[in-house]
Amino acid sequence: MSRLRIACIGAGSGVQSRTWGFLQVINQLHDMYDQFAIMDANEDYARASAEQFDIPDVYTDLEELLTRGKPDVVVRLTPTDSTFAVCMAAAEAGCHILNEVTIAPTLPQADAIIAKCREKGVTLEVMENTWTWPRERLKQEIVRQGIIGEVTHCRLAYGSGAYHGFAPIRKLVGAEPQKVLGWDGKVPMPTMFGYDVEPMAETMWDGGLIRFSNQVNCIFEMPPKRPSARNWWEVEGTKGLLGPVVGTVDGAPGYHEALVIDHPETLEQLFEAGSVPRSHQYPIEWVYGERDGQRVLECVRVNTDPPVVWENPYVRYGIYDDDAVSKATYLESMYRAVVENRPLVYGADNARRDMELWIAIRESAWRGNVWVDLPLTEVTSVEEAIHEEFRRRYGCDPLGDLDKQLTVAYDRTPVMWTVAGQL
């Protein structure tokens, strides 16, 4: 099995960083990748990561990594505002790109990156994690088997980066959004802190109604604070639903995710005193085992008759938590695409659709709460505002000035957050 030479661009700042999670999973996929280098403008961060994960080469200059190191694959983990510059440079150098979400802050930037990758014949994958989590893969199989019947309605609450929730909803609905209606606002929030660890005077929220081509509707909210069940989504069908339900979690009242199947013979008794339960809950169960003395996730399941099971394909690597499985999914997706010419599991087109959906909802709100049709056919006022703030903050064209963009010290707080409260 031939290995690809891979390097992460962006070293993270320590053990809790998302980058360190990637570095670990790359090493675990030892038969697919040779993690030969890491690059970060902060040499201390780069060397700390290299030492922790036994990475031979350290670079502090992107051009040097691309020209001297010649990676087959790069993983972009740099600040959001650097996405366009890093991806365009990597594609120009002929590197396949694993891009952290979002695909880009605006659709014009995304389209330019996609076009450059096609021109250079390189593969672009965007690592949207939520739909690849073990429990989400199980939900997708439950829907595919028709256990909840025909999907009729869904609800989504996501407290940060709303596009994250759109990917699993689109997978479960099985259709593309047709139009959206959005609303937004601001509320005082003196107890929250921003990226720069400064207190926030206020925070933005948004919400919307998404209508899919199969006439399924999704009610969406990005609340100003985390919802009671944190980030969650619920999908209803003609025979049941999937989502958070009230129950006992670790011995205390709380929410857990379950498959709920209706009993058709008792639905007519909903309002009759003494009626038998009208539904049955099948909690999503996590089944762990032990491999080489390590606790690993074997599968997730619901104990229907017969059970529905999603088996962890990465158990032999010792990869088992939600985000580690997601990272492995995308790393394998890239490997199979490059080495075996297989299709990507997600790809740039899906990433663009999820970003387009969020932009359209916010555009609807900014236009005074009017329906906006999809796909979008012109640059929105939301994107124009993001571009303008990028120019003000960094002094360069968000769709050009590539050499200058590659020298900018990018803020951790992205322009999207300043303009529209979006991570």
HELIX and SHEET records of a PDB file:
HELIX    1   1 ARG A   18  GLN A   28  1                                  11    
HELIX    2   2 GLU A   43  PHE A   53  1                                  11    
HELIX    3   3 LEU A   62  GLU A   64  1                                   3    
HELIX    4   4 LEU A   65  GLY A   69  3                                   5    
HELIX    5   5 THR A   80  SER A   82  5                                   3    
HELIX    6   6 THR A   83  GLU A   92  1                                  10    
HELIX    7   7 LEU A  107  LYS A  120  1                                  14    
HELIX    8   8 THR A  130  THR A  132  5                                   3    
HELIX    9   9 PRO A  134  ARG A  144  1                                  11    
HELIX   10  10 TYR A  163  VAL A  173  1                                  11    
HELIX   11  11 PRO A  264  LEU A  267  1                                   4    
HELIX   12  12 VAL A  315  TYR A  317  5                                   3    
HELIX   13  13 ASP A  322  GLU A  340  1                                  19    
HELIX   14  14 GLY A  347  TRP A  366  1                                  20    
HELIX   15  15 SER A  381  TYR A  394  1                                  14    
HELIX   16  16 LEU A  402  GLN A  405  1                                   4    
HELIX   17  17 VAL A  415  ALA A  420  1                                   6    
SHEET    1   A 6 ASP A  57  TYR A  59  0                                        
SHEET    2   A 6 TYR A  33  MET A  39  1                                        
SHEET    3   A 6 LEU A   4  ILE A   9  1                                        
SHEET    4   A 6 VAL A  73  ARG A  76  1                                        
SHEET    5   A 6 HIS A  96  ASN A  99  1                                        
SHEET    6   A 6 LEU A 124  VAL A 126  1                                        
SHEET    1   B 9 SER A 279  PRO A 283  0                                        
SHEET    2   B 9 ALA A 252  ASP A 262 -1                                        
SHEET    3   B 9 GLY A 240  VAL A 249 -1                                        
SHEET    4   B 9 TRP A 232  GLY A 237 -1                                        
SHEET    5   B 9 VAL A 151  ALA A 157 -1                                        
SHEET    6   B 9 ASN A 217  MET A 222  1                                        
SHEET    7   B 9 GLU A 202  PHE A 212 -1                                        
SHEET    8   B 9 PRO A 177  PRO A 188 -1                                        
SHEET    9   B 9 VAL A 372  ASP A 373 -1                                        
SHEET    1   C 3 GLU A 285  ARG A 291  0                                        
SHEET    2   C 3 GLN A 294  VAL A 302 -1                                        
SHEET    3   C 3 VAL A 308  GLU A 311 -1                                        
END                                                                             
